[in-house]
Amino acid sequence: MIFTLNASLRNTPKSSDLTKLRAEGCIPAVIYGPGIESIPVTLKKSEFMACYKKSFNEVSFYEIELDGKKYHTLLKEKQPHPVTREFLHLDFMIIPVESLIEIEVPVKFVGDPAGLKEGGMVDIIHRMVKISCKANAIPEDIELNVSNLKVGESMHVRDLPAGDWHIKENMDNTLIVVHPKKKEEAAAAEKPEAAPEA
């Protein structure tokens, strides 16, 4: 997913300048990358948050427009306020579209495990995996079909489909498992109700 943001150059030599900027509904940020000096910029808080809220659980890029030039970036660092959790500062790293990068992408579990019908319980161990690929070929997610997963079975990183990426995880890492019912729950379910006293 790609979002477009408008930015303006920032000149805030004093900390009080940053406080004033935030009070005006803006977020200080920097753009940095190979071959360029760090660029201090200002973003409209409302514009950024509208995009950020849509980016949960997805790999997202930000096309930042500054003085007629576009920067293809990835949000690399966020500095939240310790109490309000509002963002105090953002770091955007320029990503050349043909460059190789390492990034975490979501695993999308497709289908309902067969073990659910057997009374099993699904336990998702990992929802993200790290991959290496070209910046212009990053998948939004990697699908894993779990429909045939029975009670007592699990699926691992090695079960993920191949694609235009290289997985940078231990292939034996478990992604999802279907547990049998807990013994206590099963015993309680099977225990007959006590006969009422006369």
N, CA and C of each residue as an Amber inpcrd file, in Angstrom:
protein
   594
   0.8490000  -1.1820000   0.0000000   0.0000000   0.0000000   0.0000000
   0.8900000   1.2390000   0.0000000   0.5470000   2.2260000  -0.8320000
   1.3350000   3.4510000  -0.9270000   0.4560000   4.6460000  -0.5760000
   0.9480000   5.4670000   0.3370000   0.2510000   6.6890000   0.7380000
   1.0550000   7.8990000   0.2650000   0.3520000   8.9720000  -0.0240000
   1.0100000  10.2140000  -0.4160000   0.8390000  11.2530000   0.6810000
   1.9480000  11.8770000   1.0680000   1.9330000  12.9090000   2.0970000
   2.6210000  14.1640000   1.5830000   2.0990000  15.3020000   1.9530000
   2.7410000  16.5740000   1.6380000   3.5500000  17.0210000   2.8400000
   4.7650000  17.4800000   2.5730000   5.6390000  17.9310000   3.6500000
   6.1890000  19.3080000   3.3280000   6.6480000  19.9890000   4.3480000
   7.3110000  21.2820000   4.1700000   8.6120000  21.2620000   4.9580000
   9.5930000  22.0220000   4.4770000  10.8680000  22.0870000   5.1700000
  10.6810000  22.6640000   6.5720000  11.4710000  22.1730000   7.4920000
  11.3260000  22.5670000   8.8900000  12.5850000  23.2830000   9.3730000
  12.3810000  24.3800000  10.0810000  13.4810000  25.1160000  10.7050000
  13.1320000  25.3230000  12.1750000  13.5660000  24.3880000  12.9970000
  13.2070000  24.4320000  14.4190000  14.4620000  24.2750000  15.2660000
  15.2790000  25.3230000  15.3710000  16.5390000  25.2200000  16.1250000
  16.3440000  25.0610000  17.6310000  15.2070000  25.4920000  18.1550000
  14.9680000  25.4060000  19.5950000  13.8640000  24.3920000  19.8950000
  13.9540000  23.8070000  21.0790000  12.9320000  22.8290000  21.4770000
  11.5630000  23.4860000  21.5910000  11.5320000  24.7690000  21.9330000
  10.2520000  25.4690000  22.0260000   9.5930000  25.5890000  20.6520000
  10.4200000  25.6080000  19.5930000   9.8710000  25.6460000  18.2350000
   9.1150000  24.3550000  17.9270000   9.6600000  23.2410000  18.4060000
   9.0120000  21.9440000  18.1880000   7.7000000  21.8690000  18.9650000
   7.7040000  22.3890000  20.1830000   6.4840000  22.3990000  20.9930000
   5.3950000  23.2100000  20.3080000   5.7500000  24.3630000  19.7680000
   4.7900000  25.2060000  19.0720000   4.2640000  24.5170000  17.8240000
   5.1750000  23.8640000  17.1010000   4.7880000  23.1610000  15.8710000
   3.7610000  22.0700000  16.1750000   4.0050000  21.2960000  17.2350000
   3.0720000  20.2200000  17.6040000   1.7320000  20.7830000  18.0500000
   1.7670000  21.9170000  18.7390000   0.5250000  22.5530000  19.1910000
  -0.3160000  23.0320000  18.0140000   0.3310000  23.2680000  16.8820000
  -0.3750000  23.7100000  15.6770000  -0.8870000  22.5370000  14.8390000
  -0.7590000  21.3180000  15.3720000  -1.2900000  20.1440000  14.6720000
  -0.3430000  19.5430000  13.6620000   0.9530000  19.6690000  13.9120000
   1.9500000  19.1220000  12.9920000   2.8630000  18.1440000  13.7210000
   3.5770000  17.3370000  12.9440000   4.5380000  16.3900000  13.4960000
   5.8940000  16.6470000  12.8410000   6.9350000  16.8700000  13.6280000
   8.2690000  16.9900000  13.0470000   8.7630000  15.6270000  12.5740000
   9.5050000  15.6230000  11.4880000   9.9970000  14.3650000  10.9290000
  11.2960000  14.6260000  10.1800000  11.9570000  13.5350000   9.7940000
  13.1370000  13.6350000   8.9400000  13.0190000  12.6230000   7.8190000
  13.6120000  12.9790000   6.6890000  13.7430000  12.0650000   5.5540000
  15.2380000  11.8230000   5.3700000  15.6280000  10.5540000   5.3020000
  17.0430000  10.2660000   5.1260000  17.2080000   9.0580000   4.2080000
  18.4120000   8.8980000   3.6950000  18.6630000   7.7840000   2.8060000
  20.0680000   7.8280000   2.2490000  20.4100000   6.8380000   1.4290000
  21.7710000   6.7780000   0.8780000  22.0580000   7.9600000  -0.0480000
  23.1940000   8.5990000   0.1890000  23.6320000   9.6540000  -0.7190000
  23.0360000  11.0220000  -0.4740000  22.1910000  11.1810000   0.5720000
  21.6250000  12.5100000   0.8350000  21.7440000  12.8260000   2.3220000
  21.7860000  14.1030000   2.6270000  21.7820000  14.5160000   4.0210000
  20.3580000  14.4220000   4.5710000  20.2530000  14.2200000   5.8630000
  18.9460000  14.1520000   6.5050000  18.1740000  15.4520000   6.2810000
  16.9150000  15.3310000   5.8720000  16.0890000  16.5060000   5.5710000
  15.0400000  16.6700000   6.6670000  15.0870000  17.7550000   7.4520000
  14.0520000  17.9780000   8.4690000  12.7780000  18.5260000   7.8200000
  11.6600000  17.8880000   8.1140000  10.3940000  18.2920000   7.4950000
   9.2880000  18.3490000   8.5410000   8.1700000  18.8990000   8.1110000
   6.9660000  18.9710000   8.9430000   5.8140000  18.3190000   8.1830000
   5.0220000  17.5190000   8.8930000   3.8490000  16.8750000   8.3010000
   2.6050000  17.3100000   9.0670000   1.4820000  17.3840000   8.3690000
   0.2130000  17.6220000   9.0360000  -0.1810000  16.3530000   9.7970000
  -0.4220000  16.4990000  11.0830000  -0.7550000  15.3480000  11.9120000
  -2.0000000  14.6280000  11.4040000  -3.0300000  15.3690000  11.0320000
  -4.2870000  14.7550000  10.5920000  -4.0850000  13.9330000   9.3230000
  -3.2650000  14.4370000   8.3950000  -3.0180000  13.7220000   7.1460000
  -2.2460000  12.4380000   7.4040000  -1.2130000  12.5330000   8.2390000
  -0.4130000  11.3440000   8.5240000  -1.2330000  10.2850000   9.2520000
  -1.9900000  10.6840000  10.2800000  -2.7340000   9.7070000  11.0690000
  -3.8150000   9.0190000  10.2430000  -4.4160000   9.7400000   9.2890000
  -5.4250000   9.1280000   8.4210000  -4.8080000   7.9860000   7.6200000
  -3.5680000   8.1650000   7.1880000  -2.8630000   7.1140000   6.4470000
  -2.3870000   6.0070000   7.3820000  -1.8300000   6.4120000   8.5000000
  -1.2430000   5.4420000   9.4230000  -2.2870000   4.4530000   9.9380000
  -3.4950000   4.9380000  10.2170000  -4.5490000   4.0550000  10.7300000
  -4.9780000   3.0140000   9.7050000  -4.7470000   3.2970000   8.4320000
  -5.0900000   2.3340000   7.3750000  -3.9740000   1.3250000   7.1390000
  -2.8180000   1.5850000   7.7280000  -1.6420000   0.7770000   7.4060000
  -1.3970000  -0.3710000   8.3700000  -2.2360000  -0.5190000   9.3950000
  -2.0250000  -1.5910000  10.3590000  -2.0420000  -2.9430000   9.6540000
  -1.0830000  -3.8100000  10.0390000  -0.9860000  -5.1720000   9.5120000
  -0.7320000  -5.2250000   8.0080000  -0.2330000  -4.1380000   7.4450000
   0.1260000  -4.1280000   6.0380000   1.4700000  -3.4440000   5.8630000
   2.1840000  -3.8650000   4.8210000   3.4230000  -3.1810000   4.4790000
   3.0500000  -1.9210000   3.7100000   3.4840000  -0.7820000   4.2000000
   3.0650000   0.4890000   3.6000000   4.2620000   1.3790000   3.2920000
   4.1690000   2.0720000   2.1670000   5.1710000   3.0530000   1.7720000
   4.5300000   4.4360000   1.7650000   5.3730000   5.4360000   1.9170000
   4.9040000   6.8180000   1.9180000   5.6420000   7.5910000   0.8280000
   4.8710000   8.1060000  -0.1320000   5.4220000   9.0010000  -1.1450000
   5.3190000  10.4100000  -0.5630000   6.4490000  10.9500000  -0.1420000
   6.4520000  12.2670000   0.4880000   6.8180000  13.3210000  -0.5510000
   5.9110000  14.2780000  -0.7720000   6.1270000  15.3560000  -1.7320000
   6.6830000  16.5730000  -0.9990000   7.8350000  17.0440000  -1.4490000
   8.5100000  18.1670000  -0.8080000   9.1060000  19.0720000  -1.8880000
   8.5830000  20.2910000  -1.9710000   9.0930000  21.2740000  -2.9380000
   9.1500000  20.7100000  -4.3560000   8.0900000  20.0430000  -4.7640000
   7.9970000  19.5330000  -6.1250000   8.7370000  18.2290000  -6.3770000
   9.3520000  17.6700000  -5.3510000  10.0840000  16.4110000  -5.5000000
   9.4390000  15.3310000  -4.6490000   9.4380000  14.0870000  -5.1600000
   8.8390000  12.9810000  -4.4290000   9.9260000  12.0560000  -3.8850000
   9.7030000  11.6150000  -2.6580000  10.6150000  10.6750000  -2.0120000
   9.8250000   9.4040000  -1.6740000  10.2850000   8.2740000  -2.2220000
   9.6520000   6.9750000  -1.9410000  10.2580000   6.4470000  -0.6440000
   9.4570000   6.4120000   0.4190000  10.0080000   6.1140000   1.7420000
   9.2480000   5.0240000   2.4900000   9.9070000   4.5640000   3.5340000
   9.3260000   3.6130000   4.4800000   9.4070000   4.2470000   5.8610000
   8.3250000   4.1700000   6.6240000   8.3420000   4.7060000   7.9900000
   9.2200000   3.7950000   8.8450000  10.3600000   4.3340000   9.2630000
  11.3590000   3.4990000   9.9420000  11.2910000   3.6020000  11.4590000
  11.0700000   4.8060000  11.9830000  11.0370000   4.9870000  13.4340000
   9.8960000   5.9100000  13.8330000   9.3010000   5.6170000  14.9860000
   8.2420000   6.4600000  15.5460000   8.5950000   6.7510000  16.9990000
   8.5190000   8.0100000  17.3820000   8.7890000   8.3820000  18.7740000
   7.4880000   8.8150000  19.4360000   6.8870000   7.9320000  20.2430000
   5.6160000   8.2850000  20.8960000   5.8400000   9.0170000  22.2150000
   4.8630000   9.8190000  22.6000000   4.8880000  10.4750000  23.9110000
   4.6840000   9.3930000  24.9740000   5.4290000   9.4180000  26.0740000
   5.3270000   8.3560000  27.0800000   3.9650000   8.2500000  27.7530000
   3.1880000   9.3250000  27.7320000   1.8790000   9.3020000  28.3950000
   0.7450000   9.2870000  27.3770000   0.7150000  10.2660000  26.4850000
  -0.4020000  10.3760000  25.5370000  -0.2800000   9.4040000  24.3730000
   0.9520000   8.9090000  24.1160000   1.2500000   7.9910000  23.0160000
   1.1090000   8.6520000  21.6460000   0.8910000   9.9670000  21.6120000
   0.8810000  10.6720000  20.3320000   2.3130000  10.7560000  19.8100000
   2.4510000  10.7790000  18.4790000   3.7860000  10.7660000  17.9030000
   4.4560000  12.1290000  18.0310000   5.6730000  12.1210000  18.5750000
   6.4490000  13.3410000  18.7340000   7.3890000  13.5730000  17.5540000
   7.8050000  12.4730000  16.9130000   8.7680000  12.5840000  15.8180000
   8.7070000  11.3200000  14.9640000   8.9610000  11.4710000  13.6710000
   8.9210000  10.3540000  12.7280000  10.1850000  10.3450000  11.8760000
  10.6680000   9.1520000  11.5610000  11.8160000   8.9920000  10.6600000
  11.3670000   8.2140000   9.4270000  11.6000000   8.7870000   8.2540000
  11.2630000   8.1300000   6.9960000  12.5480000   7.8260000   6.2320000
  12.7390000   6.5720000   5.8570000  13.9360000   6.1610000   5.1290000
  13.6180000   6.0170000   3.6360000  14.4070000   6.6730000   2.8090000
  14.2180000   6.5960000   1.3570000  14.5690000   5.1950000   0.8780000
  13.6820000   4.6140000   0.0670000  13.8760000   3.2650000  -0.4670000
  13.9390000   3.3400000  -1.9970000  15.1200000   3.2120000  -2.6020000
  15.1710000   3.1120000  -4.0730000  14.3630000   1.9020000  -4.5200000
  13.4990000   2.0720000  -5.5200000  12.5330000   1.0190000  -5.8650000
  13.1720000  -0.2950000  -6.2710000  14.4000000  -0.2820000  -6.7960000
  15.0430000  -1.5150000  -7.2380000  15.9610000  -2.1180000  -6.1800000
  16.0690000  -1.4690000  -5.0250000  17.0090000  -1.9580000  -4.0140000
  16.4500000  -3.1660000  -3.2710000  17.3500000  -4.0060000  -2.7640000
  16.9650000  -5.1450000  -1.9430000  16.8560000  -4.6860000  -0.4920000
  15.7430000  -5.0210000   0.1500000  15.5840000  -4.6620000   1.5540000
  15.0490000  -5.8580000   2.3330000  15.2810000  -5.8200000   3.6400000
  14.6930000  -6.8140000   4.5380000  13.5340000  -6.1580000   5.2650000
  12.4190000  -6.8500000   5.3320000  11.2270000  -6.2770000   5.9300000
  10.3270000  -7.3900000   6.4490000   9.5530000  -7.0800000   7.4770000
   8.5820000  -8.0460000   7.9910000   7.2500000  -7.8420000   7.2870000
   6.6350000  -8.9460000   6.8510000   5.3210000  -8.8770000   6.2120000
   4.3610000  -9.8130000   6.9540000   3.0730000  -9.5290000   6.9040000
   2.1020000 -10.3770000   7.6120000   1.8840000 -11.7150000   6.9190000
   1.5960000 -12.7230000   7.7180000   1.1320000 -14.0050000   7.1940000
  -0.3890000 -13.9880000   7.2430000  -1.0210000 -14.2490000   6.1080000
  -2.4800000 -14.2690000   6.0430000  -2.9530000 -15.7230000   6.0510000
  -3.5800000 -16.1180000   7.1540000  -4.0520000 -17.4940000   7.2870000
  -5.4040000 -17.6310000   6.5920000  -5.4460000 -18.5110000   5.5960000
  -6.6360000 -18.6630000   4.7530000  -7.3460000 -19.9710000   5.0770000
  -8.6700000 -19.8950000   5.2560000  -9.4710000 -21.0870000   5.5200000
  -9.6110000 -21.3880000   7.0040000 -10.5450000 -22.2790000   7.3240000
 -10.7700000 -22.7170000   8.7010000 -10.1520000 -24.0980000   8.8830000
  -9.2340000 -24.2590000   9.8410000  -8.6120000 -25.5690000  10.0640000
  -9.6450000 -26.6630000  10.3080000  -9.4050000 -27.8320000   9.7010000
 -10.3230000 -28.9650000   9.8870000 -10.4110000 -29.3530000  11.3530000
  -9.3510000 -29.0970000  12.1090000  -9.3350000 -29.4630000  13.5130000
 -10.3590000 -28.7370000  14.3590000 -10.8670000 -27.6090000  13.8730000
 -11.9040000 -26.8960000  14.6340000 -13.1640000 -27.7480000  14.7470000
 -13.4800000 -28.4680000  13.6770000 -14.6760000 -29.3210000  13.6970000
 -14.4730000 -30.5330000  14.5990000 -13.2080000 -30.8260000  14.8970000
 -12.8920000 -31.9480000  15.7810000 -12.8350000 -31.4880000  17.2460000
 -13.1320000 -30.2160000  17.4730000 -13.1110000 -29.6930000  18.8340000
 -11.7810000 -29.1040000  19.2480000 -10.8740000 -28.9340000  18.2760000
  -9.5600000 -28.3900000  18.5960000  -9.5800000 -26.8790000  18.7610000
  -8.4720000 -26.3320000  19.2230000  -8.3240000 -24.8920000  19.4290000
  -7.1260000 -24.3980000  18.6240000  -7.3380000 -23.3290000  17.8650000
  -6.2840000 -22.7770000  17.0230000  -5.4090000 -21.8260000  17.8300000
  -4.1170000 -21.9840000  17.6750000  -3.1530000 -21.1090000  18.3440000
  -2.1880000 -20.5630000  17.2880000  -2.2910000 -19.2510000  17.0140000
  -1.3860000 -18.6290000  16.0470000  -0.1440000 -18.1630000  16.7950000
   0.9970000 -18.7200000  16.4170000   2.2580000 -18.4410000  17.1120000
   2.9460000 -17.1960000  16.5490000   3.0130000 -17.1060000  15.2310000
   3.6570000 -15.9580000  14.5740000   2.7590000 -15.4430000  13.4600000
   2.5560000 -14.1150000  13.4420000   1.7450000 -13.4860000  12.4100000
   2.5850000 -12.7330000  11.3790000   3.9080000 -12.6360000  11.6260000
   4.7840000 -11.8960000  10.7280000   6.0080000 -12.7480000  10.4080000
   6.5530000 -12.5570000   9.2160000   7.8140000 -13.2050000   8.8420000
   8.7130000 -12.1720000   8.1650000  10.0030000 -12.3330000   8.3610000
  10.9600000 -11.4210000   7.7330000  11.3740000 -11.9890000   6.3800000
  11.3520000 -11.1330000   5.3580000  11.7560000 -11.5430000   4.0230000
  12.7510000 -10.5390000   3.4550000  13.4170000 -10.9430000   2.3850000
  14.2890000 -10.0530000   1.6230000  13.7770000 -10.0460000   0.1850000
  13.5870000  -8.8430000  -0.3670000  13.1040000  -8.7350000  -1.7370000
  13.3460000  -7.3210000  -2.2470000  13.0490000  -7.0990000  -3.5260000
  13.1780000  -5.7590000  -4.0800000  12.0730000  -4.8670000  -3.5060000
  12.4000000  -3.5980000  -3.3330000  11.4550000  -2.6680000  -2.7210000
  10.1730000  -2.5250000  -3.5310000  10.2650000  -2.7330000  -4.8590000
   9.0660000  -2.5920000  -5.6850000   8.3200000  -3.9100000  -5.8570000
   8.7140000  -4.9340000  -5.0820000   8.0460000  -6.2380000  -5.2030000
   7.6580000  -6.7960000  -3.8350000   7.4730000  -5.9070000  -2.8670000
   7.1100000  -6.3670000  -1.5280000   5.6390000  -6.7820000  -1.5080000
   5.3480000  -8.0040000  -1.0860000   3.9410000  -8.4220000  -1.0080000
   3.2460000  -7.7820000   0.1790000   1.9440000  -7.5200000   0.0490000
   1.1960000  -6.9780000   1.1980000   1.1030000  -8.0210000   2.3050000
   1.0660000  -9.3040000   1.9070000   1.0700000 -10.4040000   2.8760000
   1.4410000 -11.6730000   2.1310000   1.6700000 -12.7440000   2.8810000
   1.9250000 -14.0620000   2.3010000   0.8320000 -14.9900000   2.7930000
   0.0820000 -15.5680000   1.8650000  -1.0530000 -16.4100000   2.2360000
  -0.6040000 -17.8270000   2.5810000  -1.2190000 -18.3790000   3.6080000
  -0.9730000 -19.7540000   4.0180000  -2.3140000 -20.4440000   4.2220000
  -2.5980000 -21.4460000   3.3990000  -3.8630000 -22.1720000   3.4880000
  -3.7850000 -23.1830000   4.6290000  -4.6570000 -23.0160000   5.6190000
  -4.6210000 -23.8770000   6.8070000  -5.8460000 -24.7920000   6.8910000
  -6.5840000 -24.9230000   5.7950000  -7.8510000 -25.6720000   5.8080000
  -7.6800000 -27.1310000   6.2100000  -6.5590000 -27.7560000   5.8650000
  -6.3780000 -29.1880000   6.1200000  -5.7190000 -29.4830000   7.4640000
  -5.5140000 -28.4480000   8.2700000  -4.8140000 -28.6070000   9.5400000
  -5.7180000 -29.3050000  10.5590000  -5.2850000 -30.4790000  11.0490000
  -6.0840000 -31.2570000  12.0000000  -5.5630000 -31.0840000  13.4240000
  -6.3210000 -31.6140000  14.3760000  -5.9180000 -31.5480000  15.7840000
  -4.5500000 -32.2020000  15.9520000  -3.6650000 -31.4920000  16.6410000
  -2.3230000 -32.0250000  16.8730000  -1.3320000 -31.6740000  15.7820000
  -1.7950000 -31.0350000  14.7100000  -0.9080000 -30.6850000  13.6080000
  -0.5340000 -29.2040000  13.6640000   0.5590000 -28.8820000  12.9840000
   1.0230000 -27.5000000  12.9410000   1.6170000 -27.2090000  11.5660000
   1.7760000 -25.9260000  11.2760000   2.4190000 -25.5060000  10.0330000
   3.5480000 -24.5510000  10.3930000   4.5860000 -24.5900000   9.5610000
   5.8160000 -23.8850000   9.8790000   6.2100000 -22.9300000   8.7560000
   7.2710000 -22.1850000   8.9900000   7.7550000 -21.2460000   7.9790000
   8.0250000 -21.9640000   6.6650000   8.5260000 -23.1920000   6.7360000
   8.8310000 -23.9520000   5.5140000   7.5880000 -24.2510000   4.6760000
   6.4010000 -24.1260000   5.2750000   5.1570000 -24.3950000   4.5500000
   4.6480000 -23.1910000   3.7690000   5.2890000 -22.0320000   3.9230000
   4.8620000 -20.8350000   3.1920000   5.1360000 -21.0030000   1.7090000
   4.2800000 -20.4560000   0.8470000   4.4960000 -20.5730000  -0.5960000
   5.7210000 -19.7730000  -1.0440000   6.2960000 -20.1660000  -2.1610000
   7.4350000 -19.4460000  -2.7310000   6.9310000 -18.2020000  -3.4550000
   7.8110000 -17.2460000  -3.6370000   7.4490000 -16.0090000  -4.3290000
   8.6950000 -15.2410000  -4.7130000   8.5180000 -13.9850000  -5.0720000
   9.6550000 -13.1430000  -5.4540000  10.3420000 -12.5790000  -4.2180000
  10.6320000 -13.4360000  -3.2840000  11.2660000 -13.0270000  -2.0370000
  12.0610000 -14.1860000  -1.4620000  12.9190000 -13.8710000  -0.5200000
  13.6950000 -14.8800000   0.1900000  13.3630000 -14.7540000   1.6730000
  12.9150000 -15.8460000   2.2740000  12.5190000 -15.8150000   3.6770000
  13.7560000 -15.8540000   4.5670000  13.8010000 -14.9370000   5.5260000
  14.9650000 -14.7910000   6.4050000  14.6740000 -15.3120000   7.8150000
  13.9070000 -16.3710000   7.8980000  13.5350000 -16.9420000   9.2000000
  14.0070000 -18.3910000   9.2660000  14.0520000 -18.9330000  10.4780000
  14.3010000 -20.3560000  10.6560000  13.1080000 -21.1210000  10.0790000
  13.3750000 -22.0230000   9.1550000  12.2950000 -22.7390000   8.4690000
  11.4830000 -23.6280000   9.4000000  12.0360000 -23.9430000  10.5680000
  11.3250000 -24.8040000  11.5120000  10.4370000 -24.0190000  12.4790000
  10.4650000 -22.6870000  12.3950000   9.6170000 -21.8820000  13.2830000
   8.1410000 -22.1850000  13.0280000   7.4070000 -22.4160000  14.1120000
   5.9780000 -22.7320000  14.0030000   5.1770000 -21.4530000  13.7990000
   4.2300000 -21.5080000  12.8610000   3.3520000 -20.3700000  12.6010000
   1.9790000 -20.5610000  13.2410000   1.4460000 -21.7610000  13.1620000
   0.0950000 -22.0310000  13.6690000   0.0040000 -23.4920000  14.0940000
  -0.7650000 -23.7640000  15.1460000  -0.9520000 -25.1320000  15.6300000
  -2.4010000 -25.2910000  16.0830000  -2.9250000 -26.4960000  15.9410000
  -4.2670000 -26.8070000  16.4450000  -4.1120000 -27.7440000  17.6370000
  -4.4570000 -27.2400000  18.8070000  -4.3350000 -28.0250000  20.0370000
  -5.6150000 -28.8270000  20.2780000  -5.4800000 -29.9810000  20.9260000
  -6.6990000 -30.6760000  21.3710000  -7.2970000 -29.9300000  22.5390000
  -8.5370000 -30.2630000  22.8750000  -9.1690000 -29.6530000  24.0390000
  -8.3290000 -29.9180000  25.2760000  -8.3170000 -28.9540000  26.1880000
  -7.6190000 -29.1770000  27.4420000  -8.2550000 -30.3440000  28.1730000
  -7.4340000 -31.1400000  28.8370000  -7.9370000 -32.3390000  29.4950000
  -9.0110000 -32.0090000  30.5340000  -8.7920000 -30.8710000  31.2320000
  -9.7690000 -30.5250000  32.2630000 -11.1310000 -30.2080000  31.6490000
 -11.0930000 -29.4900000  30.4920000 -12.3430000 -29.1290000  29.8360000
 -13.0430000 -30.3690000  29.3040000 -12.2430000 -31.2830000  28.7150000
 -12.8290000 -32.4980000  28.1680000 -13.4370000 -33.3560000  29.2640000
 -12.7080000 -33.4430000  30.3970000 -13.2180000 -34.2450000  31.5180000
 -14.4910000 -33.6490000  32.0740000 -14.5500000 -32.3360000  32.1830000
 -15.7430000 -31.6670000  32.7030000 -16.9270000 -31.8800000  31.7900000
 -16.6500000 -31.8870000  30.4870000 -17.7310000 -32.0760000  29.5250000
 -18.2860000 -33.4880000  29.5560000 -17.3760000 -34.4570000  29.8600000
 -17.7960000 -35.8650000  29.8510000 -18.3810000 -36.3040000  31.1940000
 -18.1290000 -35.5740000  32.2710000 -18.6010000 -35.9570000  33.5950000
 -20.1040000 -35.8290000  33.7050000 -20.8130000 -36.8910000  34.0550000
 -22.2740000 -36.8040000  34.1480000 -22.7000000 -35.9320000  35.3050000
 -23.8320000 -35.3080000  35.1320000 -24.3490000 -34.4390000  36.2170000
 -24.8110000 -35.3030000  37.3820000 -24.5980000 -34.7910000  38.6000000
 -25.0040000 -35.5290000  39.7900000 -26.5150000 -35.6050000  39.8850000
 -27.0210000 -36.7620000  40.3150000 -28.4620000 -36.9330000  40.4480000
 -28.9660000 -36.0570000  41.5880000 -30.1160000 -35.4390000  41.4380000
 -30.6490000 -34.5890000  42.5030000 -30.9780000 -35.3970000  43.7400000
 -30.7250000 -34.7890000  44.9040000 -31.0230000 -35.4870000  46.1680000
 -32.5370000 -35.5960000  46.3520000 -32.9200000 -36.7090000  47.0030000
 -34.3500000 -36.9450000  47.2720000 -34.8150000 -36.0100000  48.3460000
